[in-house]
Each structure stands twice: as structure tokens, then as C-alpha cells.
Amino acid sequence: MDRRKFIIGTGLGLIAATSPISISALDSATRNIAGKSGRLNLSFMPYELQLRHSFNLAKYSRTTTPDVQVEIEYDGIIGYGEASMPPYLGESVESVCAFLSKLDLGQFSDPFRLEEILEYVDSVDEGNRAAKASIDIALHDLLGKIMGQPWYKIWGLSPEKSPNTSFTIGIDTPEVVKQKMEEAKPYKVIKVKMGLDNDKELVEIIRSITDIPICVDANQGWSDKNYALEMTEWLSDKNCLFVEQPMPKEMLEETGWLRKHSKLPIIADEVFQRLPDIPMLNEYYDGINIKLMKSTGMHEAYKMIVLARALGMKVMIGCMTETSCAVSAAAQLAPLVDWADLDGNLLISNDRFDGIKIVNGQVTVPADRPGIGVKLL
């Protein structure tokens, strides 16, 4: 009897959402499983991510990112998930834990019916995209482990087609930028955060060190379309690949004008969240940056890629500051995209997982690990 028939035949029990618990308690509960429960068990805990450097963007700065770690266990098999919550998502540890506590998946007897299960999760409450992503990722990890395959194989993808990932250089002093460039030496693309009055200075510092390609994320920092065009013109001579979210998300008409005049592709990020947003953006942007914390996870992210390709749009797979759990989940989709920005795990000092690797600058997931490709450190 194959694994799928075994799971369907035995059925699934209730997914019981527990209150947040300590790391030691979670470790004890999930690593010392006595016998087999015959049901899914959901555990979650707050976990603050510590950044290696202050993360400076056009609109704010931070040294930590709130996070919730999720585990779904079934008969001794554990699927890992994660909700990372940078400020602009509008979620918090409290909101994520409250949402997870509402879930009751005992009505589903077949864990492979992801469409039904995730539609239910989506219906429990509006928003809560990162919270929903944590369940999606954990379920994908669990199902991949049940099938004994990584998700890139389940989707029929070729991992060698994964693009190089960029390494992010945030807005900072010249001294810190030079220090970050030392850390970026293994990478073949540099992502530059912009949106303040020293944008050109940052690029000139980088260009004094290396001529490798850069991409730019203005994080909505350029509010004047003529200035935005001036910057894209200047960047086009600096070996820049594209500009991400140059103008405020509300300025669609101005962004459409910029797109028509810019030599560089204009990529959408903050302006969109979910699958239904994409058709409208085709008029104003050349492509989209998909992040699991916005898309509610891997299942919808895959659909986003298919739709964007059908519309002739470029696709980038990105991340927040996350552990290797969520970043490795996103990396399973990397063979489908044009660009990758999967360095969020490298920006923190307290990763709990071993997973995605960058080999000669390229996104690489462990070939011998099923599910999303991670293991606890």
C-alpha cells in the first residue's frame, strides 16, 4: 500500500491549535513522541529574529523581526512552518497566535486536499497572510515528507534552473556598506535598498568595490515620477537589472508612466499581496516580487507564478527576514522564476534550521531532503 493510500485509509484526526509554548516545551513535545497519535497536532511559539545588522529602509529601521514558529506533527512526522512579520504587513505575534488558535481542521480526512484545507484556513478570518503562510508551509513540509520527496520534484522542476540570489545591502553609512560588501563576496547579484537622499552614494561605493550586477529596491521611496525616471536612467548605466517598487503603491498612474519611459524593468512588491491583484498590475509593472508571507504560502505562490507568466510578466521570488524554514520553502519555487532574493536567513544570527545553501551564488536546496528541505539545528 502506498503512503497516500495509507494516509487516506487511516484518515486524519483533529488539528488542535495550542497556546504559544516555550522552545524547550516545544522541543520536548515534538521530539519525544510516544507512539503514534493518528492525528495532526499543531504547535507554535513566538521566536524573535535577531538581525546581524540594523535593517534600514526608506521608511523605517529595525534590529529584530517578530516571528512565530509552527510545527504540525502526524504519527511522528513533523512539518515545519513559519510566520515572519516585518512592520508593514500589519500582523503581530499576538494576532498570529490568535489566528492559529482558531483553526479546526478535523473536518478534513485527506491531508492531500490542499485546496480545500487552505480555502478553509483562508476563510477563518480576513488578512493574517503570514499566519496562513505558516500553516501552508508546514503542511507542504509534512506532505513532502510523507511522500518522501522535495517539492521541486513533486512540481516537476529542475533545481539547476534556479537563478542566482541577490544579497541585500541596506541603507547605511559608507563604512557599514563596505563591511556588508565583504559579506556579499560569495554572491553574484547585489540588492541595494534605496529611497533616501544618499541613493547614488550607496551605488558608487558598491561600484568602487565590484562591477557585479545590482538590483534596486526603493521601497516606495521616490514620490516624484521625474526623479524616479532620472534614477532609473542613471542606474541603467550602473549594470542594474531592475528597480523594485520605486514609487508609493498608491501612485499607479505615475508608475505606469515610469514603466513606459524607463530602460529598466519596474517590479511590483508592496503594491500587491494576493493572486487577484496580479491582472491589474500588468498595466503598470513589468513583473512581480512574490513573497510567501504575502501570498499566504507556497500553494498560492505557485498559482501566482503561473498567472504572471500567462500575462507575460517577469517573476521574482523574495522573502522577509526569516529563518531557513520559510526561505527554503520559497526556494522550492526558484526554478520557475527570473530572479531570486532569498537571503533573509543570512541576515539573522539565530537561525533554527539548516536548509537552503548558496552555491556559487545560486539558490540550492538539499537534494536529499523531502518536504521543504530543512532540518533543525
C-alpha positions in Angstrom: 0.0 0.0 0.0 1.5 3.4 -1.0 1.8 6.2 1.5 -1.0 8.3 0.1 -3.5 5.4 0.3 -2.3 4.6 3.8 -3.0 8.2 5.0 -6.4 8.4 3.2 -7.3 5.0 4.6 -6.5 5.8 8.2 -7.9 9.3 8.0 -6.8 12.4 9.8 -7.8 13.5 13.3 -8.3 16.9 14.7 -5.7 19.7 14.2 -5.5 21.0 17.8 -4.2 24.6 18.0 -2.4 25.1 21.3 -1.3 28.2 23.1 2.2 29.5 22.4 4.7 27.5 24.3 8.4 27.8 25.2 11.2 26.4 22.9 12.1 23.8 25.5 8.5 22.6 25.8 8.0 22.5 22.1 11.2 20.5 21.7 10.1 18.1 24.3 6.6 17.7 22.8 7.7 17.1 19.3 11.0 15.2 19.7 9.8 12.7 22.2 6.6 11.4 20.7 5.4 8.3 22.4 3.7 6.0 19.9 1.5 7.3 17.1 -1.4 9.7 17.7 -3.2 9.1 14.4 -4.0 12.9 14.1 -2.4 16.2 13.2 -1.1 18.2 16.1 -0.3 21.9 15.7 2.2 23.7 18.0 3.5 27.2 17.7 5.7 29.6 19.6 6.9 33.2 19.3 10.5 33.5 18.2 12.2 36.9 17.8 14.7 37.1 14.9 17.9 38.9 15.7 19.4 40.8 12.8 23.1 40.8 12.1 22.9 44.5 11.1 20.3 47.2 11.6 17.8 46.8 8.7 17.4 50.3 7.3 14.7 51.1 4.7 13.3 54.3 3.2 10.5 54.5 5.8 11.9 52.7 9.0 14.7 50.9 10.7 14.8 47.8 12.9 17.2 45.3 14.6 14.7 42.5 15.1 11.8 40.9 13.4 8.9 39.2 15.2 8.3 35.6 14.2 6.2 32.6 15.1 7.5 29.1 14.5 5.0 26.4 13.7 5.1 22.6 13.7 2.5 20.2 12.5 3.1 16.6 13.6 1.4 13.4 12.3 2.4 10.0 13.6 5.9 11.1 14.4 6.4 13.1 11.1 6.9 16.8 11.7 6.2 19.6 9.2 7.8 23.0 9.9 6.3 26.4 9.1 6.9 30.0 10.0 5.2 33.4 10.1 7.6 36.3 9.8 6.1 39.8 10.5 8.0 42.9 9.3 6.1 46.0 10.3 4.4 46.8 7.0 2.4 43.5 7.0 0.3 44.7 9.9 0.5 41.4 11.8 1.9 40.7 15.2 2.9 37.7 17.3 -0.4 38.2 19.2 -2.5 38.3 16.0 -0.8 35.2 14.5 -1.1 33.2 17.7 -4.8 34.2 18.0 -5.5 33.2 14.4 -3.7 29.8 14.8 -5.7 29.1 17.9 -9.0 29.4 15.9 -8.1 26.6 13.4 -10.0 23.3 13.5 -9.1 21.0 10.6 -10.6 17.9 12.0 -13.3 18.0 9.3 -10.7 17.0 6.6 -9.9 13.3 6.2 -7.4 13.7 3.4 -4.3 15.9 4.0 -3.5 15.9 0.3 -6.6 18.1 -0.4 -4.6 21.2 0.0 -7.0 23.3 -2.0 -9.9 22.5 0.4 -7.8 22.8 3.5 -6.2 26.1 2.6 -9.5 27.5 1.4 -10.9 26.8 4.9 -7.8 28.3 6.6 -8.2 31.4 4.4 -11.9 31.7 5.4 -11.4 31.7 9.1 -10.5 35.3 9.2 -9.5 38.1 6.7 -5.9 39.2 6.4 -3.5 37.2 8.5 -1.4 36.4 5.5 1.8 35.4 7.4 -0.2 33.3 9.8 -1.8 31.5 6.9 1.6 31.1 5.3 2.9 29.3 8.4 0.2 26.6 8.1 0.7 26.3 4.3 4.5 25.8 4.7 4.1 23.3 7.5 1.6 21.3 5.5 3.8 21.3 2.4 6.7 20.1 4.5 4.6 17.4 6.1 3.2 16.1 2.9 6.6 16.2 1.2 8.0 14.1 4.0 5.0 11.7 3.8 5.7 11.3 0.0 9.5 11.2 0.6 10.2 13.9 -2.0 11.2 17.6 -2.0 8.6 19.9 -3.5 10.6 20.9 -6.5 10.4 17.2 -7.6 6.7 17.0 -6.8 6.2 20.0 -9.0 8.4 18.5 -11.7 11.0 21.3 -11.6 14.7 21.2 -12.4 16.8 22.7 -9.5 19.7 23.6 -11.7 17.4 26.2 -13.3 17.3 28.2 -10.1 18.7 31.7 -10.6 21.4 33.4 -8.6 20.1 35.0 -5.4 20.8 38.6 -4.6 22.4 39.7 -1.3 20.8 42.7 0.3 22.7 45.9 1.2 20.5 48.1 3.3 20.7 51.9 3.6 23.7 52.7 5.9 26.9 54.6 6.4 29.7 54.1 3.9 31.7 52.2 6.5 28.9 49.7 7.1 28.2 49.3 3.4 31.8 48.4 2.8 31.6 45.9 5.7 28.5 44.3 4.1 30.2 44.1 0.8 32.8 41.8 2.4 29.9 39.6 3.5 28.5 39.7 -0.1 31.6 38.3 -1.8 30.1 34.8 -2.5 27.1 36.4 -4.3 26.8 37.3 -8.0 23.9 39.9 -7.6 23.7 42.7 -5.0 20.3 44.1 -4.0 20.6 47.8 -2.9 17.9 49.3 -0.6 17.2 52.9 -1.7 14.7 55.7 -1.1 16.7 58.3 0.8 18.9 61.2 -0.2 22.2 59.1 -0.4 21.0 56.6 -3.1 23.7 57.4 -5.6 26.4 57.4 -2.9 25.5 53.8 -2.0 25.8 52.6 -5.6 29.1 54.5 -6.1 30.5 52.7 -3.0 29.5 49.4 -4.4 30.8 50.2 -7.8 34.2 51.1 -6.3 34.4 47.6 -5.0 32.8 45.4 -7.7 31.1 45.5 -11.1 28.7 42.6 -10.5 25.1 43.2 -11.4 22.9 45.0 -8.9 19.1 45.4 -8.5 17.5 48.2 -6.6 14.6 48.3 -4.2 13.4 51.8 -3.5 10.7 50.6 -1.1 8.2 53.3 -2.3 10.8 56.0 -1.6 10.6 58.0 -4.8 7.5 60.1 -4.8 8.3 62.2 -7.9 8.0 60.4 -11.3 10.6 62.6 -12.9 13.1 61.9 -10.2 12.3 58.2 -10.4 12.9 58.3 -14.2 16.2 60.2 -13.6 17.3 57.5 -11.1 16.4 54.6 -13.5 18.3 56.3 -16.3 21.3 56.7 -14.0 21.1 53.1 -12.8 20.8 51.7 -16.3 24.4 52.7 -16.8 25.5 51.1 -13.5 24.8 47.5 -14.5 21.4 47.4 -12.8 18.9 44.7 -13.6 15.6 46.2 -12.5 14.0 48.6 -10.0 11.6 47.2 -7.4 8.7 49.3 -6.1 10.2 52.7 -7.0 7.1 54.8 -6.1 4.4 54.7 -3.4 1.9 51.9 -4.1 -1.0 54.4 -4.5 0.7 56.1 -7.4 -0.3 53.6 -10.1 -0.6 56.1 -13.0 2.7 57.7 -12.2 4.3 54.2 -12.0 2.7 53.3 -15.4 4.3 56.4 -16.9 7.6 55.5 -15.4 7.4 52.0 -16.8 6.8 53.3 -20.3 9.8 55.6 -20.2 12.3 53.5 -18.1 15.1 51.5 -19.6 14.9 49.1 -16.6 12.0 46.8 -15.7 9.8 48.0 -12.9 8.9 45.3 -10.4 5.9 45.4 -8.0 6.2 44.5 -4.3 4.2 46.4 -1.7 1.5 47.3 -4.2 0.2 43.7 -4.3 -0.5 40.9 -1.9 -2.7 38.1 -3.3 -3.4 36.3 -6.6 -6.4 38.5 -7.6 -4.1 41.6 -7.5 -1.9 40.5 -10.4 -4.1 41.1 -13.6 -4.5 44.8 -12.7 -0.7 45.3 -12.1 0.1 44.1 -15.7 -0.7 47.6 -16.9 1.7 49.4 -14.6 4.5 47.0 -13.8 6.8 44.7 -15.8 6.8 42.0 -13.1 6.1 41.0 -9.5 8.0 40.0 -6.4 6.3 37.1 -4.7 6.9 36.5 -1.0 5.3 33.7 0.9 4.4 35.9 3.8 2.2 38.0 1.5 0.9 35.2 -0.7 -0.3 33.0 2.2 2.3 30.4 1.3 3.6 28.0 -1.4 0.2 26.9 -2.8 -0.9 30.4 -3.8 2.7 31.5 -4.8 2.7 28.7 -7.4 -0.6 29.9 -8.8 0.8 33.5 -8.9 3.8 32.4 -11.0 1.5 30.6 -13.5 -0.8 33.6 -13.8 2.1 36.1 -14.1 3.7 34.0 -16.8 0.4 33.8 -18.7 0.3 37.6 -18.7 3.8 37.9 -19.9 5.2 39.3 -16.7 8.6 38.8 -15.1 8.7 37.0 -11.8 10.9 37.3 -8.7 10.8 35.2 -5.6 11.7 37.1 -2.5 11.4 36.8 1.3 11.3 38.7 4.5 13.9 38.4 7.2 13.1 34.7 8.0 14.7 31.5 9.2 15.9 29.0 6.7 12.4 27.3 7.1 10.4 29.9 5.1 13.4 30.8 2.8 13.9 27.1 1.9 10.2 26.8 1.2 10.4 29.7 -1.2 13.5 28.2 -2.8 11.5 25.1 -3.9 9.8 27.5 -6.4 13.0 29.1 -7.6 13.4 27.1 -10.8 10.2 28.9 -12.1 11.4 32.5 -11.7 13.6 35.1 -13.4 15.2 36.4 -10.2 15.6 35.4 -6.6 16.1 37.4 -3.5 16.4 34.6 -0.9 18.9 35.9 1.6 16.5 36.6 4.6 18.0 33.7 6.6 21.5 35.1 6.1 20.5 38.4 7.7 19.8 36.9 11.1 22.1 35.5 13.8 19.7 32.9 15.4 18.6 30.6 12.6 17.0 27.4 13.9 17.3 25.4 10.7 19.8 24.1 8.2 18.3 24.3 4.7 18.9 26.5 1.6 22.5 27.0 0.5 24.0 29.4 -1.9 26.5 27.6 -4.1 28.5 29.8 -6.4 25.8 32.4 -6.0 22.9 30.1 -7.0 19.9 29.1 -4.9 20.4 25.5 -3.9 18.2 23.3 -1.7 19.4 20.0 -0.3 18.6 17.4 -2.9 18.2 14.5 -0.4 15.7 16.2 1.9 11.9 15.8 1.4 9.3 18.5 2.0 10.8 22.0 2.1 14.3 20.7 2.7 15.1 21.8 6.3 16.2 20.2 9.5 16.5 21.6 13.0 20.0 22.6 14.1 
